[in-house]
Every structure is written in C-alpha cells, then in structure tokens.
Amino acid sequence: MTQDDVPYLPRGVRTQFDAVRKVDVILGPERVLVLDQVGKAVVGRLDGVASLAEISADLAQVYDAPVDVIAPDVTAFLEDLRDRGMVHVRPH
C-alpha cells in the first residue's frame, strides 16, 4: 500500500456500535473486529476519496503527533484490514 492509494470499505463492510459488548466494531461477511478509539478514527476516514497520506496527515493533526510517527501505524492497520478483506484499496 502506497501513500497515494485510496483505502475504502467495500460493499458489505460497515462499522457500528455493538450495544451488547459496548464497543465499536467493523462488520464484514462472517467477520466482526472490535475497534479501539484510534481504529475507529482511522476507519471513520475511509471515504473512498482521501488517500492514505491525507488520512495520516488528518490523524496527525487531530492527535497532535508527527505524521512520520502516525503514518506507519495507519498503514500497518489498514494493510491488516485489507489482508482480512475488510478494506479495499485503489490507486489515486
């Protein structure tokens, strides 16, 4: 995944609050993954328009952290979700 790639949630994948567990989750076909606060912030920015670099820059501003610290973590998280089929990526 490059910084110019645009990650997005494919059809059939969505986020929601699980009232029973009282946690945010990402739901896919026959999959449920619990999201922490940062995971929710990352997934919440997957609008199909913003590039990975733009998402990382936005999160760096929100969390008042250097983008060069944020970007590798965001990339690794989204690559993991991509490998699980929960995120798709298209070139910018």
Backbone as numpy.savetxt, mean C-alpha at the origin, in Angstrom:
# Nx Ny Nz CAx CAy CAz Cx Cy Cz
9.96 -3.58 -8.64 9.10 -2.42 -8.64 10.01 -1.19 -8.64
9.76 -0.27 -9.58 10.55 0.96 -9.64 9.76 2.11 -9.03
10.46 3.19 -8.76 9.82 4.35 -8.15 8.81 5.02 -9.09
8.91 4.74 -10.39 7.95 5.30 -11.35 6.70 4.45 -11.51
6.73 3.22 -11.04 5.57 2.33 -11.16 4.39 2.87 -10.35
3.20 2.54 -10.82 1.95 2.97 -10.17 1.26 1.74 -9.58
1.32 1.58 -8.26 0.64 0.45 -7.63 -0.84 0.76 -7.43
-1.67 -0.27 -7.51 -3.11 -0.08 -7.31 -3.73 -1.38 -6.82
-4.91 -1.26 -6.22 -5.65 -2.43 -5.76 -6.43 -3.00 -6.94
-6.23 -4.26 -7.26 -6.97 -4.85 -8.38 -8.43 -5.09 -8.02
-9.22 -5.38 -9.02 -10.62 -5.71 -8.81 -10.71 -6.87 -7.81
-11.62 -6.75 -6.88 -11.82 -7.81 -5.90 -11.01 -7.65 -4.63
-10.15 -6.63 -4.58 -9.36 -6.37 -3.38 -9.79 -5.02 -2.82
-10.01 -4.99 -1.50 -10.45 -3.74 -0.87 -10.01 -3.73 0.58
-10.11 -2.57 1.18 -9.82 -2.44 2.60 -11.13 -2.21 3.34
-11.14 -2.62 4.59 -12.29 -2.33 5.43 -11.90 -2.51 6.89
-12.73 -1.99 7.77 -12.54 -2.17 9.21 -13.27 -3.43 9.62
-12.56 -4.35 10.25 -13.14 -5.59 10.75 -13.63 -5.32 12.17
-14.94 -5.18 12.31 -15.53 -4.82 13.60 -15.34 -5.90 14.65
-15.30 -7.15 14.24 -15.12 -8.24 15.20 -13.72 -8.19 15.81
-12.72 -8.04 14.95 -11.33 -7.99 15.43 -10.89 -6.59 15.84
-11.69 -5.59 15.44 -11.38 -4.18 15.69 -10.02 -3.78 15.08
-9.83 -4.18 13.83 -8.62 -3.86 13.08 -8.98 -3.55 11.63
-8.10 -2.80 10.97 -8.24 -2.58 9.53 -7.62 -3.76 8.80
-8.27 -4.19 7.73 -7.79 -5.32 6.95 -7.83 -4.99 5.46
-7.05 -5.74 4.71 -7.14 -5.72 3.26 -7.68 -7.09 2.87
-8.75 -7.07 2.09 -9.45 -8.30 1.71 -9.21 -8.58 0.23
-8.85 -9.81 -0.05 -8.71 -10.27 -1.42 -9.43 -11.59 -1.56
-9.44 -12.14 -2.75 -10.08 -13.44 -2.92 -9.46 -14.47 -1.97
-10.26 -14.92 -1.03 -9.86 -15.93 -0.05 -8.64 -15.53 0.78
-8.45 -14.23 0.99 -7.33 -13.74 1.80 -7.78 -12.56 2.64
-7.23 -12.50 3.83 -7.42 -11.35 4.71 -6.08 -11.06 5.37
-5.61 -9.83 5.26 -4.38 -9.41 5.92 -4.69 -8.23 6.83
-4.21 -8.30 8.05 -4.40 -7.21 9.00 -3.43 -6.09 8.66
-3.93 -4.85 8.67 -3.10 -3.68 8.39 -2.86 -2.91 9.68
-1.62 -2.53 9.92 -1.35 -1.62 11.02 -1.59 -0.20 10.51
-1.32 0.79 11.34 -1.60 2.18 10.98 -0.82 2.60 9.73
0.44 2.21 9.66 1.26 2.59 8.51 0.82 1.84 7.26
0.52 0.55 7.40 0.02 -0.22 6.27 -1.25 0.37 5.70
-2.14 0.80 6.60 -3.38 1.44 6.16 -3.08 2.74 5.42
-2.10 3.50 5.92 -1.73 4.76 5.28 -1.18 4.51 3.88
-0.37 3.48 3.72 0.20 3.16 2.41 -0.91 2.71 1.46
-1.68 1.72 1.86 -2.74 1.18 1.00 -3.78 2.25 0.67
-4.03 3.14 1.60 -4.99 4.21 1.36 -4.58 5.18 0.28
-3.32 5.16 -0.10 -2.82 6.06 -1.15 -2.74 5.38 -2.52
-3.19 4.16 -2.61 -3.15 3.44 -3.89 -4.37 3.81 -4.72
-4.26 4.93 -5.41 -5.38 5.44 -6.19 -5.28 5.11 -7.67
-4.22 4.40 -8.07 -4.05 4.07 -9.48 -3.48 5.20 -10.30
-3.15 6.31 -9.65 -2.58 7.48 -10.33 -1.19 7.80 -9.78
-1.05 7.76 -8.47 0.21 8.13 -7.81 1.27 7.05 -8.01
2.47 7.50 -8.33 3.60 6.57 -8.47 4.11 6.18 -7.09
4.92 5.16 -7.07 5.54 4.73 -5.82 6.34 5.88 -5.20
7.06 6.64 -6.02 7.83 7.78 -5.53 6.91 8.83 -4.91
5.78 9.10 -5.54 4.83 10.09 -5.01 4.21 9.63 -3.70
3.90 8.35 -3.61 3.34 7.80 -2.37 4.36 7.91 -1.25
5.60 7.55 -1.53 6.66 7.62 -0.52 6.89 9.06 -0.07
6.90 10.00 -1.02 7.11 11.41 -0.68 5.97 11.93 0.18
4.75 11.55 -0.14 3.59 11.98 0.65 3.68 11.44 2.07
4.01 10.17 2.20 4.12 9.57 3.54 5.28 10.17 4.32
6.37 10.50 3.65 7.51 11.14 4.33 7.09 12.48 4.91
6.26 13.20 4.18 5.78 14.49 4.67 4.82 14.29 5.85
3.91 13.35 5.74 2.93 13.09 6.80 3.62 12.66 8.09
4.60 11.78 7.97 5.28 11.23 9.15 6.55 11.99 9.51
6.81 13.10 8.80 7.97 13.94 9.07 9.26 13.10 9.14
9.46 12.33 8.09 10.62 11.44 8.01 11.28 11.62 6.65
12.58 11.35 6.55 13.26 11.47 5.26 12.71 10.45 4.25
12.50 10.90 3.04 11.96 10.01 2.01 12.89 8.83 1.74
14.20 9.04 1.90 15.12 7.93 1.66 15.04 6.86 2.75
14.40 7.17 3.86 14.14 6.17 4.90 12.79 5.49 4.65
11.82 6.28 4.23 10.45 5.79 4.01 10.36 4.91 2.75
10.97 5.35 1.67 10.79 4.69 0.36 11.14 3.20 0.37
12.25 2.77 0.96 12.54 1.33 0.93 11.49 0.50 1.68
10.97 1.03 2.78 9.95 0.31 3.54 8.64 0.22 2.76
8.25 1.33 2.13 7.03 1.35 1.33 7.17 0.37 0.15
8.31 0.41 -0.50 8.56 -0.49 -1.63 8.48 -1.95 -1.20
9.14 -2.29 -0.10 9.14 -3.68 0.38 7.73 -4.13 0.75
6.97 -3.27 1.40 5.59 -3.59 1.79 4.73 -3.85 0.56
4.82 -2.96 -0.43 4.00 -3.11 -1.63 4.46 -4.28 -2.49
5.75 -4.57 -2.51 6.23 -5.75 -3.23 5.68 -7.03 -2.59
5.62 -7.05 -1.27 5.05 -8.20 -0.58 3.57 -8.36 -0.93
2.83 -7.26 -0.91 1.41 -7.32 -1.29 1.25 -7.73 -2.75
2.14 -7.25 -3.60 2.10 -7.64 -5.02 2.33 -9.15 -5.16
3.32 -9.66 -4.44 3.62 -11.09 -4.50 2.47 -11.95 -4.00
1.64 -11.39 -3.13 0.47 -12.10 -2.60 -0.77 -11.89 -3.47
-0.63 -11.09 -4.55 -1.75 -10.84 -5.44 -2.72 -9.78 -4.94
-2.32 -9.03 -3.92 -3.21 -8.02 -3.33 -3.00 -6.63 -3.93
-1.92 -6.45 -4.67 -1.61 -5.18 -5.33 -1.12 -5.51 -6.73
-1.55 -4.72 -7.69 -1.02 -4.80 -9.05 -0.22 -3.54 -9.31
0.64 -3.60 -10.31 1.52 -2.47 -10.63 1.52 -2.27 -12.13
1.46 -1.01 -12.53 1.61 -0.71 -13.95 2.69 0.36 -14.11
3.40 0.31 -15.22 4.44 1.33 -15.45 3.81 2.71 -15.55
4.53 3.71 -15.14 4.05 5.10 -15.20 4.09 5.58 -16.63
